[in-house]
Every structure is written in structure tokens, then in C-alpha cells.
Amino acid sequence: MTTHSPAPHGSQPWLHQKGEVIQEYGTVKQFPVGLSYETRMYSCQRLNRVLADTQILHGLYKKHHWLMRGATFYQLHLVLDRHAGEQLEIVDALAERVQSLGGVAVGDSRHVAELTSIPRPPDGVEEVPAMLSRLLAAHETILIDAHDAAARAAGSGDDGTNDLLVSQVIRTGERQAWFLAEHLVDTPLVRA
């Protein structure tokens, strides 16, 4: 019986490769986008904060979507899933903006957990009004930061970052917060 070792080329994947870090997190490389190094560095820092919080918000939406209970289960199950999908689109837009400014987008969930300012929820299932209130609080955290970051980006001439924060993060967040808040109207808290 003859054994053959795989050829160094062909269809055999080169598995278990290691590589050098070619750009550290927290740095920006030069890109010809018409913005100063300082402006791009500041925008990347602010965008990564919003990105980390938005990734956590997406995770909260999915968690609460899965754990929804009660008479409004179906309606909220669908709304929360739709909102999660919209937040995932924002995550991608924020990460791509950081990259287009020459930065490094935060992408690892363990790094996100270090950067986020949104409190960790309990591991178990909360009552529905508490879950909705937790989502509203996360939205407000992001919206406060996004309003400030958008104004500062506009002041430094970073129109692209301002536009992204206003047109996607803020407008979507405000609309989603409205939808959630309206579900808390006349929602009695029933104790057994």
C-alpha cells in the first residue's frame, strides 16, 4: 500500500496558519479621504464605542426575541426580530465606516464586552416590561452617545461619520425606541 503526502499546492487547504498583527486596534492608517489624522482617529474611537454598544443592543434584541412571553408574545417576537435585523445592518455600517477611515473596527465579542457601557442583563428570563425597559435604556445610552459624536464629527468636518450617525444610528434608534415604549402603555405588571 502506497501513501501519498498532500502536495504543497493543489486543492489541499493550508490549515492552522498563524500571522502577525498588521494593524493594532486603536490606530489609523493613512487613507486619502480628505480628513486629518486627528479627525479620523477621534471618529474611529467614537464609532467603535457606538459599534460596541450597538452589538450589545443587537444581542439584547435577539435574547428578548427568543425569551418573549405572554399575550403579546407573537407581536413582540416579530418586532424584536425585525429590530435586531436593523441593528445588525447598523453594526455593519459602523464597522465599515471605521475601516474606511483607516481604523480597526471592534469585532470580537470579548472585546465588545470590555468596551460597552450597556449593563449586562440577567442570564435568566425577565418579565416582559423589564425586557422592554432594558432595550429602551440601551437605546438611550446609544442615542446620547451618537448625538454627541455626530455633533463633534460635524464640527471637525467629518460629514460621512455625522451622516451615518444621524441617518442610521439616531433615526433608527429613535423609531425603535418609539415602537418599544408604546408597548409599555397600559401594560400591567402582574405578580403571582
QUIFEN-V41581 format. One line per field, one symbol per residue. psi: psi as a letter, one per 20 degrees, with the letter a starting at -180 (. if undefined). burial: b if it has 16 or more other ideal C-beta (glycine too) atoms within 10 Angstrom, else e. A space follows every 10 residues. Layout:
psi->???
burial->???
This chain:
psi->ppqpqqqiab ipqnrlqqrq pipqqjqprp qmjjqrgggh gggggghhgh gghhhggghg ggghghjqra hjggghgggh hghgghhhhg ggggghgghi jjaopphphh gghhhqjpqp rqhaprqghh ghhggghggh ggggghgghg ghgghjjmhg gggggghggg ggggghhggg hhiipkoqop p.
burial->eeeeeeeeee eeeeeeeeee eeeeeeebee eeeebeeebb bbbbebbbbb bbbbbbbbbb bbbbbeebee eeeeebbebb bebbebbeeb bebbbebbee bbbbbbeeee ebeeebebee beeeebebee bbebbbebbe bbbebbeebb ebbeebebeb bbebbbebbb ebbeebbeeb eebeeeeeee ee
